[in-house]
């Protein structure tokens, strides 16, 4: 494995808090001593956050589509009535 791929895997384990705690501790020490590696870790952390948010948005869209289909289709009329009866006051 190339050095850059090893660093990416190392940072990934650190960011996701996976793997051996001793290895994560060594990575943390390397991050303190190496500003370039620290910057790379910051970018990788930000990338994971963007990907996670994108995934959440896509999941919300899928849920909305299913909800729309369930509550607008005549085929699901019985289900609609049961749900509305549960939440009616």
N, C-alpha and C positions, 0 to 999 in steps of 0.2 A: 504494500500500500504506500502511496506517495505520502510525503510529510503533510501536505495540505489536507489530504483526506483523513489522515490520522488526527490532525488537529480538529477538524470538523467533527469527527466521531467523539473525540474527547470533550469538546465543548458541548456537543449534544447531550452526552451523558451528564455533564454538569448542569446544564440548563434544565433538563427534564428530571433531574435528581434520580438517576438510574445508575445501576452498576455498583461497584464496590465503593463503600464510603472512603476508604483510604485513597483510592484513585481520584475521587472527587476532591479530596483534601489537597492532593498534589496539584491537581488542575487549578484549584483556588490559589495556591501559592504561585503557580506559574502566571496566573492572571494578574496577581499583584506585582510581579516582577517584570512583566512584558506588556508594555502599553499597546503594541500592535495586536497581540493576542486578546487583550482586554477589549479593544475596539471591535475585533472580529466577533467576540462573544456578545457584545452589545448588539451588533447587527443581526447575529443569528437569533438572539432573544427576541428582537423586534420582528424578525421574519416569522418566527413561530407565533407570535401574538397576532400578526396580520392573517396568517393562514387559519388560526383558530377562529378568529372573528369572521372570516369568510365562510368557514364551515358552519358556524352558528347561523349566519344569515341564510345560507342555502337550506339548512334544516328548517328554519322558520318559514321560508317560502314553500317548502314541500308540505309542511304541516298546514299552512294556510290553504294550499291547493286541495288537500284531502278534506279539510273542514268545509271548504266551499262546495266540494262535490257532495259531501254527506248532507249538507243542510240546504242544498238547492235542487237536488235530483228527486224526482217523484218516486223513483225506485226505492229510496231510503225513507219514505214517509213514516213508516212505523218507528224506525230508529229515532227520527226527529221528534216524534210525539213523546216517546219514552224519555228522551233527554230533557225536553221542555217540561215534562211533568215533574221530573226530579228537581229542577231549578225554579219551578213556579211557586209563588208565595200566595 
